[in-house]
Amino acid sequence: MKIYRLKREQYLPVSQESAWRFFSQPINLSEITPPWLKFRPTQKAPNDIYAGLIISYRLKPILGVPVTWISEITHVREPDYFVDEQRSGPYKFWHHQHFFKTVGSETQVRDVVHYAIGYGLAGRLVHRFMVSPKLADIFDYRHEKLKRMFRPPVQQKFDPNGSGMTNLTVNSD
């Protein structure tokens, strides 16, 4: 079975604790998932994750075919990382590590996903032409959405020397 790896990294202008609060609440996954996946939870999840938490979703990842995805949160070390693993769903294997680290005044958010399709040569072809590009699209969407959601607010300040209004970016964490 071929194991693939996807790595993504992003810096958010918030504290590690703020990033943790957002990512550790299962309801927020809907906010950063592309609408074309038609992603929806199938049960009410608690406000915060914990090791052993089972979460069930329904989505349409490829060709509009509905799939139920059941994940378990297997490891949690607040506010540094958590791991979710697929228990049932479209992949033969799915292990997703979420890391959070303070870097200066920002938080590095890093994802490392190991996954497998199965099905031998057919699975490798499906991965190359469908799954890999789709996962890239999903994580690209997430990156842009997070960038917009956590963008520092812009305030305007009047410049008394006559150059008018000046935009100031404020880190409001």
N, C-alpha and C positions, 0 to 999 in steps of 0.2 A: 504494500500500500504506500503510495507516494504521499508524503507529508509536505504541504506548502506552508510558507510563512509570509505574513504581511506585517510590516512595521510602519507605523505612522507616529509623527511627533508634532506637537503644536505648543506654542507659548501663549498663555492667556494672561491679560493684565489684571489678575486678581490674586489674592492670597491662596495658598495651598488649601487652607481650611474652607474657603469659599468654593474653590473648584471641587473639593471633596463633597461638600454639601450638595452641590448640583448633581454630580455624577453618581453619588451613592443613593439617590432617590429614584427608584425604578420608573416612576411616572414620567421623568424627564427624558427617557429614551425616545418616547414618541416625538418630543420636540426636536430632536436632532436626527431623525430618520427621514429619508426622502419620502415625499407624499406618494410617489409612484409605486412604492412598495405596499401601500394600503395596510400599513402596520397598525395592529391594535392589540392591546392586552386582552386576554380572555378571562382574566380573574383580577380581582382587586389585590394589588400588592401592598405591603406595608410601606410606611414612609421612608424607612431606611433599610439598607441591605444588612444581612448577617450571614455567616457561614451556615450552609444548609438550606437557605431560602430557595424555594422552587418558584419559578416564574414561567407563565405560559403566555404565548403570543400567537397571533394569526397574521400571516403576511402572504403576499403574492410576489415572490422574488423573480421568477422567470416565466415569461409568456402568460402572465396573469393566473397561473395555477395556484390555488390556495394551499398553504402549508401551515401546519401547527408546529411551533418551535417551543420546546420546553428546555429551560436552562436551570442550572443550579449554581448558586454562588458558593464556591468551594473554599475560598480563602479570603480573609479580610484582615488587613492591618491598617486601621484608620490612623492618619489620613494619607498613608503612603501607597497602598495598592489594594486591588481586589481582583479576583479571578472568577470568570463565569465559564461554565462548560455546558455544552449542549448534551442533554440527556435523550432527546428525541427531536428529529427535525431533518432538514435537507442534507446535512453533511454526515459522512461516516464518522468523522471526528472533528471536534471544534473545542479549542482551548484558547480563551481570550483573556490576556493579562492587561490590566489598566494600571498605569503607574503615574504618580503625582509627585513632583519635586519642586521645591522653591529654588528659583534661579534669579538672583537679584530681587527685583520688585515684581517678578512674574512667576507663574507656575508652568512648569513643563508638564504637559499631558502626553503620555506615551502609550501607545497601544502595540502589543505584540500578539498576533493571532497565529496559532498553528492549526491547520485544518487539513482534512482529507476528503476526497470525493468518493474514492473507491471505484469499482467497475473497470479496472484495468485500463487498457488503451482507450476505450470509449470514454472513461472518466477523465483521462488526460486531455482528450480532445475537447470535451465539454468544458473542462477547466480553462484551457487556453482561449477558446473562442467565446465563452459565455460567462463562466463564474469569475475568472480573474478580472475581466473588464467591468463586470457588474459590481464586484467588491470595491474596485478602484473608484467607481462612480459613487458608491455609498459613502466611502470614507472621504472623498473629495467634497461631497455635499455636506457632510458633517463638519469638515474643516471650515468651510465657508459660513455655515450656519453659526458655529461657535464664534467665529471671528466677528460676525455681526452682533450676536447676543452679548458678547463680553467686550465690545468696543468701548474704550473709555469715552465718557461724555465730552462733548465739545462745548466750551463756554466762550462767549464773546466778551472782549474787554475793549473799552474805548481807549484809543491812543490819543492823549491830549496834545501830542506834537503835530497833529493834523493829518495823520495817515489813515484816519477812520477806525473801523472796527478790526480787531485782531482775534483770530481763533486761537484758543488755548485748549490743549488736550489735558484732561484732568484724570488722574488715576484715583478713582473713588472707592477703593476697597476698604 
